[in-house]
Amino acid sequence: MTMAKRIAVDRCWGLIIDVQEFFLSQIDKRLQSKLETNIKSFARLLGYFRAPMVATLERPVDQKGALPSEIAKHVSGNAKIFEKDFFDLTKEKKIADYIARLKQKQVIVAGCETDVCVLQSCLGLLGLGYDVYVVEELVFSSSPNVDAAIARMKAAGAVFLTYKSLYYELIEAVDGARHGEKVLATFGPFPADLPDAAVQ
């Protein structure tokens, strides 16, 4: 079993997989709204730390939709958005080349679908030697039961964590208490819309 490393701000990048209207429309409206808010907060948090971000959109985009505007406007300037044809984003040469150039081996994952594109992309990233961290509140699927996919990702070496764990780990990772105070002043002690448990 691989030992989970602490997340380091200068070694991590964020990944938002296929958060598009087509997939969001297949889940409960209340959950859809919560996920959009939570993924927006995720993008905003990583943007604050200037962590590079990658967002993928499954083709055809004219049918499946773009990144929701509320999320897109909080994706940092270092973000790159790619369209993809494969479930596993590492099979897309442009994406694989781009993430290799980042030279950062920790990836923090949000998006959908847990049992298809998230699963396949995590397996692909693990196969390329990335440390993969999946934020459990921020992955979703139209399927009601994704336990087998989660078990498979964990068995392959993906680490599941809560947004709360990520939030405080990033605060502590950067320049000690003074920086932590600045982050807390910007974001508050913990975003009220992100519970310390997976969204059900």
C-alpha positions in Angstrom: 0.0 0.0 0.0 1.4 3.4 -1.0 1.8 5.9 1.8 -0.4 9.0 1.2 1.8 12.1 1.0 0.8 15.5 2.3 -0.5 17.8 -0.4 2.1 20.5 -1.2 0.9 23.7 -2.9 3.9 23.9 -5.1 3.5 20.3 -6.3 -0.2 20.1 -6.9 -2.7 21.0 -9.6 -6.5 20.8 -9.7 -8.6 18.8 -12.2 -12.3 19.3 -12.9 -13.6 16.5 -15.1 -16.7 17.0 -17.4 -18.8 19.2 -15.2 -21.3 20.0 -18.0 -25.0 20.6 -18.2 -25.7 17.2 -19.7 -24.3 15.4 -16.7 -25.5 17.8 -14.1 -29.1 17.5 -15.5 -29.1 13.8 -14.6 -28.9 14.3 -10.9 -31.3 15.7 -8.3 -31.8 19.5 -8.6 -30.8 20.2 -5.0 -27.7 18.1 -5.4 -26.9 19.8 -8.7 -27.0 23.3 -7.1 -24.9 22.1 -4.2 -22.3 20.5 -6.5 -22.0 23.6 -8.6 -21.5 25.8 -5.5 -19.0 23.4 -4.1 -16.9 23.0 -7.3 -16.9 26.8 -7.6 -15.5 27.0 -4.1 -12.9 24.4 -5.0 -11.8 26.4 -8.1 -11.7 29.6 -6.1 -9.6 27.9 -3.3 -7.0 26.5 -5.7 -7.0 29.8 -7.6 -6.1 31.6 -4.4 -3.0 29.4 -4.1 -2.2 29.9 -7.8 -2.3 26.1 -8.3 -2.6 25.3 -12.0 -6.0 23.9 -13.0 -7.2 21.7 -15.9 -10.9 21.3 -16.8 -12.1 18.8 -19.3 -15.3 18.8 -21.4 -16.6 15.7 -23.0 -17.4 16.0 -26.7 -19.7 16.9 -28.4 -19.6 20.1 -26.3 -22.5 21.7 -28.3 -24.7 18.9 -27.0 -23.2 18.3 -23.5 -22.5 21.9 -22.6 -19.6 24.0 -21.3 -18.3 24.5 -17.8 -21.2 26.3 -15.9 -20.5 30.0 -15.8 -20.5 30.2 -12.0 -17.6 27.7 -12.0 -15.9 29.1 -15.1 -15.6 32.6 -13.7 -13.8 31.3 -10.6 -11.4 29.1 -12.5 -8.0 30.8 -12.1 -6.0 32.4 -14.9 -3.7 29.5 -14.9 -6.5 27.2 -16.0 -6.5 25.3 -19.2 -9.8 23.8 -20.6 -9.6 20.8 -23.0 -12.2 18.9 -24.9 -11.8 15.2 -24.9 -13.1 12.1 -26.7 -11.7 9.4 -24.3 -13.1 8.6 -20.8 -9.4 8.5 -19.6 -8.1 12.1 -20.2 -4.5 10.8 -20.2 -5.2 9.1 -23.6 -5.6 12.6 -25.1 -2.1 13.6 -26.3 -2.7 17.3 -25.8 -3.8 16.9 -22.2 -1.1 14.3 -21.4 1.6 16.6 -22.9 0.2 19.7 -21.0 0.1 18.0 -17.6 3.6 16.6 -18.1 4.9 20.1 -18.7 3.4 21.3 -15.3 6.0 19.1 -13.6 3.7 18.8 -10.6 3.0 15.2 -9.5 0.0 15.7 -7.2 -3.5 16.1 -8.7 -6.7 17.0 -6.8 -9.8 15.7 -8.6 -13.4 16.8 -8.8 -16.0 16.1 -11.5 -18.0 13.3 -13.1 -18.9 10.6 -13.7 -17.4 8.9 -10.7 -17.7 5.4 -12.3 -16.7 6.4 -15.8 -14.5 9.4 -16.6 -13.3 10.0 -13.0 -12.5 6.3 -12.6 -10.7 5.9 -15.9 -8.8 9.2 -15.6 -7.7 8.4 -12.1 -6.4 5.0 -13.2 -4.6 6.7 -16.1 -3.0 9.4 -13.9 -1.9 6.7 -11.4 -0.4 4.7 -14.2 1.6 7.8 -15.2 3.0 8.1 -11.6 0.8 10.9 -10.3 -0.4 11.1 -6.7 -4.2 11.3 -7.1 -6.4 12.9 -4.4 -10.2 12.7 -5.0 -12.4 15.2 -3.1 -15.3 13.0 -2.2 -18.0 15.7 -2.0 -17.0 16.9 -5.5 -17.4 13.8 -7.6 -20.8 12.6 -8.8 -22.6 10.2 -11.2 -26.0 9.6 -12.7 -25.6 6.0 -11.2 -27.0 5.6 -7.7 -24.2 3.2 -6.6 -20.6 4.0 -7.3 -19.1 2.0 -4.5 -17.3 -0.5 -6.8 -15.7 2.4 -8.7 -14.5 4.1 -5.5 -13.1 0.8 -4.2 -11.3 0.3 -7.4 -9.7 3.8 -7.3 -8.7 3.3 -3.7 -7.2 -0.1 -4.5 -5.2 1.4 -7.3 -3.8 4.1 -5.0 -6.1 7.1 -5.2 -6.6 8.9 -1.9 -10.1 10.1 -1.0 -10.3 13.2 1.2 -13.0 15.7 2.2 -13.0 19.3 1.1 -12.5 20.3 4.7 -9.3 18.3 4.9 -8.0 19.8 1.7 -8.9 23.3 2.8 -7.0 23.1 6.1 -4.1 21.1 4.6 -3.5 23.8 2.0 -3.7 26.5 4.6 -1.1 24.8 6.8 1.1 24.0 3.8 1.8 27.6 2.9 4.1 29.9 4.9 2.9 29.1 8.4 0.3 30.8 10.6 0.5 34.3 9.0 -0.5 33.1 5.6 -3.2 30.9 7.3 -4.7 34.0 8.8 -4.9 35.6 5.4 -6.6 32.6 3.9 -9.1 32.5 6.8 -9.8 36.2 6.3 -10.5 35.6 2.6 -12.5 32.4 2.8 -13.7 32.3 6.4 -13.0 29.4 8.8 -14.7 26.9 6.6 -17.2 27.4 3.8 -20.6 26.7 5.2 -21.8 25.1 2.0 -19.2 22.3 2.2 -20.0 19.8 4.9 -17.3 17.5 6.4 -18.9 14.5 4.8 -19.7 13.3 1.3 -22.7 14.9 -0.3 -25.6 12.4 -0.4 
